[in-house]
Amino acid sequence: MIVCTFFMIYAKKALRDRRIPFEITAPLEPFYSESNMEYLKEAEQQVKDGQVVVKTIEELEAMEFE
């Protein structure tokens, strides 16, 4: 009974306002977070300064299980 009442209120408001009666939002993509952007700038500077580490795919796969 409560679900039916809720749906009727929701449906009337949606029809009257011609939109859903609530806002749908999603968090920003974590890739673009301030902390990650700072990390990427630091990494870019390290590459420019020649401070890079080269690993084979086998070495990277072995690190996955450490």
C-alpha positions in Angstrom: 0.0 0.0 0.0 2.8 2.4 0.8 4.5 1.6 -2.5 1.3 2.4 -4.3 1.0 5.8 -2.5 4.6 6.6 -3.2 4.2 5.8 -6.9 1.1 7.9 -7.3 2.8 10.9 -5.6 5.9 10.4 -7.8 3.8 10.0 -11.0 1.7 13.1 -10.4 4.7 15.2 -9.6 6.6 13.9 -12.7 3.7 14.6 -15.0 3.0 18.0 -13.5 6.7 19.1 -13.7 7.5 17.2 -16.8 10.7 15.9 -15.3 11.7 13.3 -12.7 11.3 14.8 -9.2 14.8 14.2 -8.0 18.3 15.0 -9.2 20.6 12.2 -10.4 24.3 12.9 -9.8 27.5 10.9 -9.9 30.8 11.6 -8.4 33.5 13.1 -10.6 35.8 10.6 -12.3 38.5 9.7 -9.8 41.1 10.1 -12.5 40.5 13.8 -12.5 40.7 14.2 -8.8 43.0 17.0 -7.5 45.4 14.5 -5.8 45.7 12.3 -8.9 46.3 15.3 -11.2 49.1 16.4 -8.8 50.5 12.9 -9.0 50.4 12.9 -12.8 52.2 16.3 -12.9 55.0 14.9 -10.6 55.3 11.8 -12.8 55.5 13.9 -15.9 58.3 16.0 -14.4 60.1 12.8 -13.4 60.0 11.6 -17.0 61.2 14.9 -18.3 64.1 14.7 -15.8 65.0 11.2 -16.9 64.0 9.6 -13.5 62.1 6.7 -15.0 62.1 3.0 -14.1 61.7 0.5 -16.9 60.2 -2.9 -16.2 59.2 -5.8 -18.4 55.7 -7.2 -18.4 56.9 -10.2 -16.5 58.4 -8.0 -13.8 55.1 -6.1 -13.5 53.0 -9.3 -13.3 55.3 -10.6 -10.6 54.8 -7.4 -8.6 51.0 -8.0 -8.7 51.3 -10.9 -6.3 53.7 -9.3 -3.8 
